[in-house]
Amino acid sequence: MNPLPNTITLCGFSGAGKTTIAELFAERHPNYSFIDLDSYIEEKYSKTVSEIFALQGESMFREYEFSTLNEIFNNSKKGVSNSCKKIIISLGGGSLTLDKTRELVKRESFCIYLKCSPEVLAERIAEEKEREKRPLIKSSVTKGANLAEWVSVTLSHREPLYLESAISQIDTTIWDEEKIVCGIEEILTRNAMPL
């Protein structure tokens, strides 16, 4: 059996389940540390994602995503033992819109795209208690955009970037945490080379 890669990233749209699945994967594989990129950035800069967007704009937030990911990857490589070098990262939905971030993710991690239908994504986002924390969604809906339409249009722009960055994909439209995590494990053991 091939060893699991040291660095795994999960990409996909808001509502695809990246954070939940990454966290569950890390629970099942205690030698992996789980990192939610948005939360990591909030802690690092002592500001919420919404505050960064409001004060500095989306382009600066994308730069923060790039530099923070670079830092995480470098710190992981410097780990004193294999047990603290393995990480699984839940990327933000728009993280891969920056060319250099895509290149970094492709070079430094085994990326899996969590794919989900736009209709189900819109339903999940609508039900999300913390959706107000998602600045792009909040601003679009505030300006009168229909949530389902916004998801569909935005996903059509982002999906090619997810597909370009990911080594494989798994569908999360039908939500079954156990099946999704097992699917990721199968993809990793079938394809993974140590990074």
JODA-V631050 format. One record per backbone hydrogen bond with DSSP energy under -1.0 kcal/mol. CO is the residue of the C=O (numbers start at 1). NH is the residue of the N-H. E is the energy in kcal/mol with one decimal. If there is no record, write none. Layout:
<<CO/NH/E> <CO/NH/E>>
This chain:
<<6/87/-2.9> <7/110/-2.5> <8/89/-2.8> <9/112/-2.6> <10/91/-2.3> <11/114/-3.0> <13/16/-2.0> <17/21/-2.6> <18/22/-2.6> <19/23/-2.4> <20/24/-2.2> <21/25/-2.7> <22/26/-2.2> <23/27/-1.8> <24/28/-2.0> <25/29/-1.4> <29/32/-2.7> <33/88/-2.7> <35/90/-2.7> <36/40/-2.6> <37/41/-2.4> <38/42/-2.4> <39/43/-2.3> <40/44/-2.5> <41/45/-2.7> <42/47/-1.0> <48/52/-2.3> <49/53/-2.5> <50/54/-2.5> <51/55/-2.9> <52/56/-3.0> <53/57/-1.2> <57/61/-1.6> <58/62/-2.5> <59/63/-1.5> <60/64/-2.3> <61/65/-2.4> <62/66/-2.1> <63/67/-2.8> <64/68/-2.6> <65/69/-2.5> <66/70/-2.4> <67/71/-2.0> <68/72/-2.6> <69/73/-2.9> <70/74/-2.3> <71/75/-2.7> <72/76/-2.3> <73/77/-1.9> <74/78/-1.2> <76/79/-1.3> <81/84/-1.2> <82/85/-1.1> <82/86/-1.2> <86/33/-2.2> <87/8/-2.5> <88/35/-2.4> <89/10/-2.7> <90/37/-2.5> <92/95/-1.3> <94/97/-1.8> <98/102/-2.1> <99/103/-2.4> <100/104/-1.9> <101/105/-2.7> <102/106/-2.6> <103/107/-2.1> <104/108/-2.7> <105/109/-1.6> <110/9/-1.9> <111/167/-3.0> <111/168/-1.1> <112/11/-2.4> <113/170/-2.4> <115/172/-3.6> <117/121/-2.5> <118/122/-2.4> <119/123/-1.8> <120/124/-2.7> <121/125/-2.7> <122/126/-2.3> <123/127/-1.6> <130/133/-2.0> <131/134/-1.9> <134/138/-2.8> <135/139/-2.7> <136/140/-1.8> <137/141/-2.6> <138/142/-2.3> <139/143/-1.6> <140/145/-2.3> <141/144/-1.5> <146/150/-2.8> <147/151/-2.7> <148/152/-2.3> <149/153/-2.6> <150/154/-2.8> <151/155/-2.9> <152/156/-1.7> <153/157/-1.1> <154/158/-2.1> <155/159/-3.2> <158/161/-1.0> <158/162/-2.0> <159/163/-2.8> <160/164/-1.9> <161/165/-1.6> <162/166/-2.3> <168/113/-2.5> <170/115/-2.2> <176/180/-2.6> <177/181/-2.7> <178/182/-2.5> <179/183/-2.4> <180/184/-2.2> <181/185/-2.4> <182/186/-2.3> <183/187/-2.3> <184/188/-2.7> <185/189/-2.6> <186/190/-2.0> <187/191/-2.2> <188/192/-2.9>>
